[in-house]
Amino acid sequence: MFARQHALDHPGKPAIIMATSGETVSYAEFEARANQAAHLLRDAGLRRGDHISVLMENSIRMLEIEAGAERAGLYYTLINSYLTAAEVAYIVTNSRSRLLFSSAATHAVAAAAAAQCPQLERLLLAGMRAGSATASESYEAVVAGYPADPVAGESLGAAMLYSSGTTGQPKGVLRDLPEVPPGEALPVMDFVRGMFGFRDGMTYLNPAPLYHSAPQASVAAALRLGATVVVMEHFDAEQWLALVERYRVTHCQMVPVMFSRLLRLPERTRTRYDTSSLECIVHAAAPCPVHVKKAMIDWLGPIITEYYGATEGNGFTFCDSADWLTHPGTVGRPILGELLILDDDGNDCPTGDDGTIWFRGATAFQYFGDPAKTADSRRDSGSTSTVGDVGHVDADGYLYLTDRKSYMIISGGVNIYPQETENLLSGHPAVLDVAVIGVPNDDLGEEVKAVVQLTDPAAAGPELAAELIAYCRDRLAHFKCPRTIDFVPDLPRSPTGKLYKRFLRDAYWAGHETSIV
């Protein structure tokens, strides 16, 4: 089932509510607007399998355009709204997008990017103020001229999202489109519904940017179920609690940095709000320190579930609270694809030993327009794939993440994965956020450095640095511990909580020659 049936069954029910502005669209309104968007796309000459891009902050318009593309059989690429014009232009060009949609907030970047994309045919701006002087077309003015009934010959479209590009240029993740009507979702949508415990009649709270794969998939699945979806414009810890209470939220997907922000609220703030309606909170996207997850379960109860997977969808593991409490730190056991832990020679790693994480026999994908990158991610004639993460399994088959292979530090010939040190430092009361990276060392090649954002920036200084180093050395093998610590006002994280270590590393490696990426 998708929005059309819900528009018939309960036309006045809120489909989407924007958390701060309160803007609301009913299922009948959402269906009509999605159909108008589909007509616009078809009238622009786009046909099944063509591509468009959307550069917007969280908004109802963004979701309407997605829904229109899904009815017109198109691939739509949602672009990180914090990217520069050059980064946006790369994705628009690489995806072969013929139309680009932007908002008032993103228009300056979109216009600058469009000037670098010779294949782009149109730039449409949602939310254009009356009398604005711009060469872009007003999305609202154009789409208003189209009918609200379904477009002829509807065909299922889908997202083609890009990997985050934390270790190089982002890559478009493409899956083949079956020739089916839009009411028949891709199989991955049913998988998402089951993994997240979604049900009819739920209320879903989205606290993350909709351009990211997990929020995009979960919101799409919720709307297919006829849920009311509350969309936060930006994450704020106390507002999240207030929204749960106000709308009696049942389901939510989050990332670990959001957990940390919630837990750092004063106790009187956390207990002020009624969270009893919550049935399931799913988290993923980044490793969650053990002490953070345990504190969340202690607070909200055994409703925290976790999965490990990638935009590529090449395999998934999953665990509920009960599994996690008996295997602290795990990201679960495989539920899609056969899990393999292999060494650099392609041999199976013994239980407990770290290796590259591979999945066999899960969903097929390719990197759009890049057969070489697709081939690099495969083995065994393409049936087995990896995104380059490192981890190990225990005797019960539960997976534990160590780090991304590309973040590995090689110091004096010893391989060091920073995640363990980061998890430890994140538990120190003075630390708000932390990144552990390898920096140049003339003798060792690389040495371990911690870059720390403090709870109280005024506490920064050599005394606290020495305290944090000693804190690590009391609890970890010394070679894993930072030799030095730098304090920064903020760490470069995406709104989805992903740490951009490449940006940190580039500053320290400027002027050095290194083969380490």
Buried (B, 14 or more C-beta within 10 A) or exposed (E): EBBBBBBEEBBEBBBBBBBEEEEBBBBBBBBBBBBBBBBBBBEBEBEBEBBBBBBBBBBBBBBBBBBBBBBBBBBBBBBBBEBEBEBBBBBBBBBBBBBBBBBBBBBEBBBBBBEBBEEBBBBBBBBBEEEEEBEBEBBEEBBEEBEEEBBEEBBBBBBBBBBBBBBEEBBBBBBEBEEEEBBEBBEBBEBBBEBBBBEEEBBBBBBBBBBBBBBBBBBBBBBBBBBBBBBBBEBBBBBBBBBBBBBBBBBBBBBBBBBBBBBEBEEEEBEEBEBEBBBBBBBBBBBBBBBBBBBBBEBBEEBBBBBBBBBBBBBBBBBBBEBBBEBEBBBBBBBBBEBBBBEEEEEEBEEEEBBBBBBBBBBBBBBBEBEEBBEEBBBEEEBBBBBBBBBBBBEEBBBBBBBBBBBBBBBEEEEBBBBBBBBBBBBBEBBBBBBBBBBBBEEBBBBBBBBBBBEEEEEBEEEBBEBBBEBBEEBBEEEBBBBEBBBBEEBBBBBBBBBBBBEBBEEBBEEEEEEBE
